[in-house]
Amino acid sequence: PPYRNPTLRTSLLAMRKLFMSHYQSEIQSLSTQIKEKGLARTNVEGKTEKKMAETAAAITAQTFVATWLASQVAGRADFVDAITNHLKKIALAAALFELKRVNLDEEVIDKSRIEQWAQQYAQECAQSVEDTVRSQTVTFLSEELQKTTDPDIVSRELAEHFDDLPRSHSERDVRSQTREAYNRGMLYAAMDAGISQVMAHDASDGADTHTDPMCVRRNGVVMDPQEALKQYEHPNGTLWFSILSTDNLSLEITEEIPAHLEIAN
């Protein structure tokens, strides 16, 4: 549902564009910083090092990336605000859609709770992006500086190495965040409406047997909305929930159909 709903696809595509642009600007900014400031150091003889030992390269990379990230803080506020707005739209749309699907009054939705969650989760998303860029660029620079400290070469190699990162990472991030926002909005709405049970749908409704066993086992499990909110889901996961109209649904697996149901084998 998070990906099939036509109304939500506009926000999903806008979020992907936002994340791609942010990743691209981060890589471009770091590449420019390297070219302008350089990474080389002078040795004890006063000569510029053409390459570094492993430990020196690691320390230099960590320090340079940390300093660069600190200089980018001011521009991240707009990024967080944009994420927040997209998350709110998706969560609220999910809340409205899911309540309407089971004929429940949408007036019960506590929009302030959705907004508060979106603001907090947007901060987490932005921090996750920063952590990803930090980790991957430090690793790359540590290895590159053991080959050369020429700023033009390092800058060019970094840009080429991370050329596909904006696309691949933005798609993964947005899929995960769209799913999370949809589930959060739906479950909050269920709680506001007094729903006591929801059913988990996972592993592509049980069709994907190649995913991890936890997802396969979770498919079809009945739980309360509070428990559903605590469920861990990995990136690119397919977990979603449906509202149950009963307060006392239980499931039992049996090898034989009870005779009183009068169903032919």
C-alpha positions in Angstrom: 0.0 0.0 0.0 2.7 2.6 0.7 4.0 2.3 -2.9 0.7 1.6 -4.8 -1.4 4.5 -3.5 -1.5 7.0 -6.4 -1.9 9.9 -3.9 1.2 9.0 -2.1 3.4 8.5 -5.2 3.7 12.3 -5.7 5.3 12.6 -2.3 7.4 9.5 -2.8 8.8 10.8 -6.0 9.4 14.3 -4.6 11.2 12.8 -1.6 13.5 10.8 -4.0 14.3 14.0 -5.9 15.1 15.7 -2.6 17.4 13.0 -1.3 19.2 12.6 -4.7 19.8 16.3 -4.8 21.1 16.3 -1.2 23.5 13.4 -1.8 24.8 15.0 -5.0 25.4 18.3 -3.3 27.2 16.6 -0.4 29.6 14.7 -2.7 30.2 17.7 -4.9 30.9 19.9 -1.8 33.4 17.4 -0.4 35.1 17.0 -3.8 35.4 20.8 -4.1 36.7 21.1 -0.6 39.5 18.5 -1.3 40.5 20.3 -4.4 40.6 23.7 -2.7 42.3 22.8 0.6 44.1 19.6 -0.3 45.0 16.7 2.0 48.8 16.5 1.8 51.0 17.0 4.8 54.7 17.8 5.1 57.1 15.2 6.5 60.0 15.7 9.0 62.2 16.9 6.1 59.7 19.6 5.2 58.7 17.8 1.9 55.1 17.3 0.8 54.0 13.7 1.2 52.9 12.2 -2.1 51.1 9.3 -0.2 50.5 8.3 3.4 50.9 5.3 5.6 47.7 3.5 6.6 47.4 5.1 10.1 48.2 8.6 8.9 45.7 8.3 6.0 42.9 7.1 8.4 43.5 10.0 10.8 43.7 12.6 8.0 40.5 11.3 6.3 38.5 11.3 9.6 39.7 14.8 10.5 39.1 16.2 7.0 35.5 14.8 6.7 34.6 15.8 10.2 35.7 19.4 9.6 33.9 19.4 6.3 30.6 18.1 7.8 30.7 20.7 10.5 30.8 23.4 7.8 27.6 22.0 6.3 25.4 22.2 9.3 23.7 25.5 8.4 22.3 24.1 5.2 20.8 21.0 6.7 17.8 22.8 8.4 16.0 23.2 5.1 16.7 19.5 4.3 15.1 18.4 7.6 12.1 20.7 7.1 11.5 19.3 3.6 11.7 15.7 4.9 9.3 16.6 7.7 6.7 18.0 5.3 6.8 14.9 3.1 6.6 12.5 6.0 3.6 14.4 7.4 1.8 14.2 4.1 2.4 10.5 3.7 1.4 9.6 7.3 -1.7 11.7 7.3 -2.8 10.4 3.9 -2.3 6.9 5.1 -4.4 7.6 8.2 -7.2 9.0 6.2 -7.1 6.3 3.6 -7.0 3.4 6.1 -9.9 4.7 8.2 -12.0 5.4 5.2 -11.4 1.8 3.9 -13.0 0.4 7.1 -15.7 3.0 7.3 -14.4 4.8 10.4 -14.6 8.5 11.1 -11.5 10.4 10.1 -12.3 13.2 12.6 -10.7 11.1 15.4 -7.2 11.5 13.9 -4.8 13.3 16.2 -2.8 15.3 13.6 -0.5 16.8 16.2 0.9 13.4 17.1 1.7 12.7 13.4 3.4 16.1 13.1 5.5 15.5 16.3 6.6 12.1 15.0 7.4 13.5 11.6 9.6 16.2 13.0 11.5 13.7 15.2 11.9 11.1 12.5 13.1 13.7 9.9 15.9 14.5 12.3 16.8 10.8 12.4 16.7 10.5 8.7 19.0 13.5 8.1 21.4 12.1 10.7 21.4 8.7 9.0 22.3 10.4 5.7 25.1 12.2 7.4 26.4 9.0 9.0 26.3 7.2 5.7 28.2 10.0 3.9 30.7 10.2 6.8 31.4 6.5 6.9 31.7 5.9 3.2 33.8 8.9 2.4 36.2 8.4 5.3 36.8 4.8 4.2 37.3 5.9 0.6 39.7 8.7 1.5 41.7 6.5 3.9 42.4 4.1 1.0 43.0 6.8 -1.6 45.5 8.7 0.5 47.6 5.6 0.7 48.0 5.9 -3.1 48.2 9.6 -3.6 47.7 13.0 -1.9 47.3 14.9 -5.1 44.1 17.0 -4.5 43.0 17.0 -8.2 43.4 13.2 -8.4 41.7 12.5 -5.1 38.8 14.9 -5.9 38.3 13.3 -9.3 38.4 9.8 -7.9 35.9 10.6 -5.2 33.4 12.1 -7.6 33.7 9.0 -9.9 33.6 6.5 -7.0 30.3 8.0 -5.6 28.7 8.8 -8.9 25.9 6.2 -8.4 25.5 6.8 -4.6 22.8 9.5 -4.9 20.5 7.3 -7.0 21.0 4.0 -5.1 20.9 5.5 -1.6 18.0 7.9 -2.2 15.8 5.1 -3.6 16.6 2.9 -0.6 16.1 5.7 1.9 12.8 6.8 0.4 11.3 3.3 0.2 12.1 2.8 3.9 10.8 6.1 5.0 7.7 6.0 2.9 6.8 2.6 4.4 7.6 3.9 7.9 5.5 7.0 7.5 2.6 5.0 6.0 2.6 2.5 8.8 3.0 5.1 11.5 0.1 7.2 10.2 -2.1 4.1 9.8 -1.3 2.7 13.3 -1.8 6.1 15.0 -5.2 6.4 13.3 -6.1 2.9 14.4 -5.3 3.8 18.0 -7.2 7.1 17.8 -10.2 5.2 16.5 -10.1 2.7 19.4 -9.0 -0.3 17.2 -7.5 -3.1 19.3 -6.2 -5.4 16.7 -4.3 -5.2 13.4 -2.8 -7.9 11.2 0.8 -7.7 9.9 1.5 -8.4 6.3 5.1 -9.1 5.5 7.4 -11.0 3.1 5.2 -9.6 0.3 2.2 -11.2 1.9 4.1 -14.4 2.4 5.0 -14.8 -1.3 8.7 -13.9 -0.8 10.2 -17.0 0.8 13.7 -15.8 0.1 13.5 -13.0 2.7 14.6 -13.6 6.3 12.6 -16.1 8.5 11.4 -13.3 10.9 9.5 -11.6 8.0 8.0 -14.9 6.9 6.8 -15.8 10.4 5.4 -12.3 11.0 3.1 -12.4 8.0 -0.5 -12.8 9.1 0.3 -12.3 12.8 -2.4 -10.5 14.8 -1.3 -7.9 17.3 -2.4 -4.6 19.0 -1.4 -1.3 17.4 1.0 -0.5 20.2 2.9 -3.8 19.6 2.8 -3.1 15.9 4.6 0.2 16.4 7.5 -1.6 18.0 8.1 -4.0 15.1 11.6 -3.7 13.6 11.8 -3.6 9.8 14.9 -3.7 7.7 15.6 -1.3 4.7 13.5 -2.2 1.6 11.2 -4.3 3.8 7.5 -4.9 2.9 5.8 -4.8 6.3 2.4 -3.1 6.4 -0.7 -3.6 8.6 -4.5 -3.9 8.1 -7.2 -2.9 10.6 -9.3 -5.7 12.0 -12.9 -5.0 12.8 -13.0 -7.6 15.6 -11.7 -7.3 19.1 -11.2 -11.1 19.6 -9.6 -12.6 16.5 -7.5 -15.7 17.0 -5.9 -18.0 14.4 -5.2 -21.7 14.7 -3.4 -23.9 12.1 -4.9 -27.3 11.7 -4.4 -30.2 9.3 -8.1 -31.0 9.2 -11.2 -28.8 8.5 -13.7 -29.0 11.4 -16.8 -30.9 10.3 -19.2 -28.3 11.7 -18.0 -25.8 9.0 -19.4 -28.1 6.3 -16.6 -27.4 3.8 -15.8 -30.1 1.4 -12.2 -31.2 1.3 
